[in-house]
Amino acid sequence: MKKALCTGLALLAVSTLSIAQKTTKAQPKKTSPAVTVSDKEINWISLDEVQKRMKKEPRKVYIDVYTGWCGWCKVMDKKTFTNPGVIKYINQHFYAVKFDAEQADSVHFMGAAYGLEGRTNQFAIQLLRGQMSYPTTVIMEENFQNPQIIPGYQDVKAIEPILKYIAENHYKTTPWEQYSKTAKVTWE
């Protein structure tokens, strides 16, 4: 039941993206990565580094919001983020950030500083719009706009069509409901 609810929420988030972008024309896909990365692990970088790289080569941003005590976050680290297909795809198409929602250190993003509010970093609160759930995936467009919030554990079969739908700009021309019916899952 919980997995079905999480999947439903993920579909809702992705379909919201498709509706919001329906009138936007598709952009040509960039073919050269900003940096050469290994295909053995995801190239996780900081928020500061994302902002620097974005100036040189804009890309979509994949943020994994987690906590140290979150069991499903650890399962996602162990099972999803170690899959060769997931690793390669995220490294080629996204800037990837792992963000500990309870980190005490202040972070700076888009000219604002975020510190702790209780046990939670204010950046996580703003990013997740106050809906604190771990793990949560947030995917932003190249200009840090239109964050799509996808709560819950995402296994390889669930994450593959979501990543491709957003990275390949299918959301700009095809509603999620239509895309998800024909999306092929090829990562094992």
C-alpha positions in Angstrom: 0.0 0.0 0.0 2.8 2.4 1.0 4.7 1.6 -2.3 1.6 2.2 -4.3 1.0 5.5 -2.6 4.6 6.6 -3.3 4.4 5.5 -6.9 1.1 7.4 -7.3 2.7 10.5 -5.8 5.7 10.2 -8.1 3.4 9.9 -11.1 1.4 13.0 -9.9 4.7 15.0 -9.6 5.8 14.0 -13.0 2.5 14.6 -14.6 2.4 18.1 -13.0 5.7 18.7 -14.8 4.2 17.7 -18.2 1.2 20.0 -17.7 3.4 22.9 -16.7 5.7 22.5 -19.7 3.1 21.6 -22.3 3.5 25.0 -24.1 7.3 25.0 -24.0 9.1 24.0 -27.2 11.6 21.2 -26.8 15.3 22.2 -26.6 18.0 20.4 -28.5 19.8 17.9 -26.3 23.4 18.7 -25.3 25.8 16.0 -26.2 29.0 16.8 -24.4 29.2 16.4 -20.6 30.8 19.2 -18.6 33.3 16.7 -17.0 34.5 13.2 -17.6 33.1 11.0 -14.9 33.3 7.4 -13.9 30.6 5.0 -14.6 31.3 3.1 -11.4 29.5 5.6 -9.1 27.3 8.6 -9.3 29.3 11.9 -9.4 27.6 13.5 -6.4 28.6 17.2 -6.0 27.7 20.0 -3.6 25.1 22.8 -4.2 28.0 25.2 -4.5 29.6 23.1 -7.3 26.3 22.8 -9.1 25.9 26.5 -9.3 29.5 26.9 -10.6 29.1 24.2 -13.3 25.7 25.5 -14.3 27.3 28.8 -15.5 29.6 26.8 -17.9 27.2 24.1 -19.0 23.5 24.2 -17.9 22.0 20.8 -17.1 19.1 19.5 -15.2 19.8 18.9 -11.5 19.0 15.7 -9.6 18.8 16.1 -5.8 18.6 13.1 -3.4 17.2 14.5 -0.2 17.9 12.0 2.7 18.7 11.8 6.4 21.3 9.6 8.2 18.5 7.7 10.1 16.4 7.0 7.0 16.3 3.2 6.3 14.7 3.6 2.8 17.4 6.2 1.9 20.1 3.6 2.7 18.2 1.0 0.6 18.1 3.4 -2.3 21.8 4.1 -1.9 22.6 0.4 -1.9 20.1 -0.8 -4.6 19.2 2.1 -6.9 22.3 4.3 -6.9 24.6 1.3 -7.5 22.9 0.2 -10.7 25.1 0.7 -13.7 22.3 2.0 -15.9 21.2 4.6 -13.2 24.9 5.6 -12.6 25.7 6.2 -16.2 22.4 8.0 -17.0 22.5 10.3 -14.1 26.2 11.1 -14.7 25.5 11.9 -18.4 22.4 13.9 -18.0 22.3 15.6 -14.6 24.3 17.3 -12.0 23.7 15.1 -9.0 23.5 16.3 -5.4 23.0 14.3 -2.2 21.6 16.6 0.4 21.3 15.6 4.1 18.1 17.4 5.2 19.4 17.5 8.7 22.9 18.9 8.0 23.9 21.6 10.5 26.2 23.5 8.1 24.7 26.4 6.3 24.3 26.1 2.6 24.1 28.9 0.0 21.8 28.6 -3.0 20.8 31.3 -5.5 22.0 34.1 -3.2 20.3 32.9 0.0 21.8 31.2 3.0 20.0 28.3 4.7 20.7 27.0 8.2 18.9 24.7 10.7 15.4 25.2 11.7 14.9 22.8 14.6 16.5 19.5 13.3 16.0 20.3 9.6 18.0 22.5 7.2 15.8 25.3 5.8 17.0 24.5 2.3 15.3 21.1 2.6 12.2 22.7 4.0 11.9 25.1 1.1 13.0 22.5 -1.5 10.3 20.0 -0.4 7.7 22.7 0.2 7.5 21.7 3.8 6.4 18.1 3.0 9.2 16.4 4.8 9.6 12.8 3.6 12.7 10.8 3.1 14.0 9.8 0.6 12.7 12.4 -1.8 14.0 13.0 -5.3 13.9 16.6 -6.6 14.6 17.3 -10.3 15.1 20.9 -11.5 15.4 22.3 -14.9 18.6 23.9 -16.2 17.7 27.2 -14.7 16.9 25.8 -11.3 13.2 26.3 -12.0 10.2 24.1 -11.9 11.4 21.6 -9.2 9.6 18.3 -9.4 9.3 16.6 -6.1 9.1 12.8 -6.1 8.7 11.4 -2.6 9.7 7.9 -1.5 11.9 5.1 -2.4 12.5 4.6 -6.1 13.8 1.3 -7.3 15.5 0.9 -10.6 12.3 0.1 -12.5 10.5 3.1 -11.1 13.4 5.6 -11.6 14.4 4.8 -15.2 11.3 6.1 -16.9 11.2 9.2 -14.6 14.8 10.1 -15.4 14.3 9.6 -19.2 11.0 11.4 -19.2 12.6 14.5 -17.7 16.2 14.4 -19.1 15.1 13.8 -22.7 12.5 16.5 -22.5 9.6 14.2 -23.2 7.6 16.1 -20.6 7.6 19.1 -22.9 5.5 17.3 -25.6 4.0 14.2 -24.0 1.8 13.9 -20.9 3.3 11.4 -18.3 0.2 9.2 -18.5 0.9 8.6 -22.2 4.7 8.3 -21.9 4.5 5.9 -19.0 2.4 3.4 -21.0 5.1 3.0 -23.7 8.2 3.6 -21.6 10.6 0.6 -21.8 12.5 -0.4 -18.7 15.9 -1.7 -19.7 18.1 -1.3 -16.6 18.2 -4.4 -14.5 
